[in-house]
Amino acid sequence: MMRILPTRLEIRRVAATWEKARVTIAGRVDGPFDQTRIDLTARGDVELAGIGGRVGSTMPLAGLVHVDGKLEGPVASPRWPPTSHSTSSRPGP
């Protein structure tokens, strides 16, 4: 559910699929929109194979990582102090 205001977008809970995994996002996007600031929290499980491919890993990866992270600050240079833990990970075949 989202709420749209003149200088703020409030996201109560949005669910999406990324790399075949369900991720939920909540938080807000503040304007003015030429100086946008964000305060978002993302939670979900992410497949390591997809992450490895995006970062150029030479070792195949398999398994899931549970992510519980926060993205905050100016959209041009946000801070990401994530907290994550592995629920199941192992090198791939």
Buried (B, 14 or more C-beta within 10 A) or exposed (E): EEEEEEEEBBBEEBEEEEBEBEBEBBBBBBEEEEEBBBBBBBBBBBBBBBBBEEEEEEEEBBBBBBBEBBBBEEEEEBEEEEEEEEEEBEEEE
